[in-house]
């Protein structure tokens, strides 16, 4: 039983260390992001080390936007304003936050 107890303790210690390292990594990433945002094109290259690029926030739709927009247009042409409005109101968008991509030279 003491072996499994030690494994539980070891697991907890490793998990705590991982959480601490994740927090440190996030702080470093935020600092890199800050410096990258100061650069033209939001891209930063450190010769011999790597690159960082911030992609802007975006939105996406969860259906075939062109097909639904065409259907809305057909409804409008046919005078079916109620259906066209219901389709337009049902449009869902997903907003993605900006992201930071860091590529280290020679690191996989």
N, C-alpha and C positions, 0 to 999 in steps of 0.2 A: 504494500500500500504506500510505502514511503516513496517508491519510484514514481508512481502516478502523481503523488502529491508534488514531487519535485518537477514533474513535467508541467503540471498546472501552474506552478510558480514561475517556471521558465517561460511558459506561454504568456503569462501576464506581463512579465518583464520585457519580453520581446515586443509585445503589442504596444506597451507604453513607449518604448524606444521608437517604434515605427511611427506612432502618432506625433512624437516630438520631431522626428525627421520630416514628416509630412508638413508640419507647421513651418519648419525652417525652409523647406523647399518652396512652399507657397510664398513666404516672405521674399525669397530670392527672385522668384518668378515675377512678383509684383514690382520689384525694383527694376528688373530687366524690362518689364512692360513699360514702366514709366519712361525709361531712357529711350526705348524703341519708339514710343509715341512722339518724342521730341524730334525724330528724324523725318525727313521728307519721305512720303510713301509708307510711313510706319514700318520701315524695314531697316534693320541694323546688322552690319557685318563686322565681326571682329576677326581680322586676318589671323589665320592659323588656328582659330578656336571654333567658330561657328557663326550661325546667323539666327536672327529672331525677326519675326514678322507678326504684326497684329492685324487680324482680319476684322473688318467692321461688322457690327451687329447686322443681322438680316432677318427677313421674314420668309416663311414658306407656306404653301397651301397643301392641304392633305388630300387633294383631289385633282383631276385633270382640269386645270383652270381654263384652258382654251375651250374645251368642250362645254363646260358649264357657262362660260361667258357667251358662247354661241347660242346655247339654249336660252339664256336670258334675252339675248337679242331677238331670237325667233319669237319668244313670248311677247316681247314689246311690239314687234311688227304685227303680230296677230291681235294685238290689243288686249292681251291677257296680262294686264298690269299687276294683278294680285299674285299670280304665279311668279312673274318676273321679280317682284319685290320679295317674295318669300325665299326664292333662290338666292337673291343678293344678300338678304339678311342672314342666310344660313352659312355664308362664307366664313370659314375659319382660317385664321392665320396663326402661325407659330413664329414667335420671335426668338431668334438665337442671339445670345450675347456675343460681344466681340470675343475673339479668342487670341491667345498668344501661342505661336508655334516656334519652338526653339529646336534648331538642328545643330548638333555638335559635330564638328569635323572629326572623323575617325571613330566615332562612338556609335554603336548600333542600338 
